[in-house]
């Protein structure tokens, strides 16, 4: 693996976790600790991270940005996310059981379904901060807490998630490649939770806005054709649509 690829991996891991361990990075990449230490030094000089005992953490400015990231992302393409969520919510019938993935693209859908008599299972800890009473029955999956992504994950969370079955699993992503027909996330932990939910769902749906089109990630977790529906507010002009791609019609009630 060349230096630029190593640096990209290191930065993705540090953005996902907040703190990374030198020995773990060396093991994951199959390289020496000395090489990782040199990479840390170069990235620190470039202001991309800050070295700490045994590893590295976000640079002070980046740490502040990371703490604000999820709150800010809720406002990015907010109208488009609302339209996509409305379209997706029409698939859910009263009494259905649904899985709601982590990520800000799913928040408008959470807000819509909380007022319905449905069963909601989620790893998305942002849900517990939503105000008001809920008609829905909500199951929050326990496990290790990921502060950057506001989600639960890990072996305990995966084991709990695998006990449920769903009429619908609504999945978020970091980005998609229409050319490669793939959906991406940034790290393995969220990928495992997505796949566990999808495996136990009768129908699987991917939700995104146009800002995530043609944006790759570290982990390709599913082909787009695996989803029953891919909801997005818009697709590139002239793009030949796959049968499962769907544009929202906010005025529709069917």
Secondary structure, DSSP 8 states (H G I E B T S, - for coil): --HHHHHHHHHHHHHHHSEEEHHHHHHHHT--HHHHHHHHHHHHHTTSEEEETTEEEE-HHHHHHHHHHHHHHTTTTHHHHHHHHHHHHTT--TT-EEEE-SSGGGHHHHHHHTTSS-EEEE-BGGGGG--S--SSEEEE--SEEETTTTEEESHHHHHHHTT--EEEEEE--SEEETTTTEEEESSHHHHHHHHHHHHTEEEEEEE--GGGBT---SEEEEEGGGSSEEEES---TT----TTEEE--TT---
